[in-house]
């Protein structure tokens, strides 16, 4: 059940043979729906192949993200209700790397953590918390890397965006999304969309 679809190299797989998937932990339906939606939209737009909403189900959120993907193109797999322990176990079995985004991790700017992640092999699972994560997430038992975007309190959505932009070196911003029903035409002023 944990096998996410292999994306094409158009949007959600910028590096050949390597995908990044987000594990959203601690989602509370009535409190976190908007921010978790933004985490999923950010992940999709900036090169991830999919998102796990662990240990909970939010059908409205799933429908919203699937509708965005249907209209704006590309592939983005959204799975929910799977225990985080099961996801982590299967990820490690397939020799994937787990990166925990946390304010307490190695600073992405002042350490060599990003280079070590890029040199590592296997797909990447990015853990992005909602509420306070269990202490075990910081250990080698779960995370191969604990990465901070600065060492100050900050939004998990901002941390995800900055990590992905640094990892892909801006290439994700030029990606095209296949089978889009709506496309934005960049303009200096005003707004313009195209329906192919």
C-alpha positions, 0 to 999 in steps of 0.5 A, a space after each residue: 500500500 505504501 508504493 507511490 506511483 512512479 512519476 514521469 520526469 515532467 514535474 514530480 521527478 526532477 532528478 531521474 530515478 529519485 523521488 521525494 515524498 512527504 510524510 505529514 505527521 500529526 494532522 488534526 482535521 479541524 485545526 490543521 486542514 488549511 496548513 496541511 492543504 498548503 503543505 500538499 500544494 507546496 509539495 506538489 508544485 515544487 517537485 514531490 511525487 506524493 504525500 502520506 497523511 499518516 494516522 488520520 483521514 481527511 477526505 475533504 483534503 484528499 478531494 481538494 488535492 486530487 482536484 488540483 492535480 486533475 485541473 493543473 496537471 502532473 501526477 501527485 499521489 495522496 495516501 492517508 490513514 496509514 500508520 507512520 511506523 508502517 510508512 517508515 518501516 517500508 521506506 527503510 526496507 527499500 533503502 530510502 532516506 528519511 529527512 526530518 524537517 525540524 528547527 532543531 536539526 542541522 542548519 541547511 545553510 551553515 552545515 554540509 547536510 544538504 550535500 550529504 543528502 544529495 550524495 546519498 542513494 535512494 528515494 527521500 521521505 520528508 517528515 513534516 510535523 503538524 503538532 509536536 513530533 515524538 522524540 524518536 523522530 530525531 533519532 537514527 532509528 527513524 531519521 537519517 537526517 534532521 534538517 533545519 531551515 534556520 534554527 528559529 521557530 518557523 512554519 513547516 510549509 516554509 521549511 518544506 518550500 525552502 528545502 525543496 528549492 535548495 535540493 532541486 536548485 531552482 529547477 522545480 520552478 521550470 517544470 511543466 505539468 502534463 495533461 493540465 486543463 488550466 495553465 497560468 501564462 506569466 505576465 508582468 501585470 494582470 492575470 491570464 490563464 490558458 485552457 489547452 
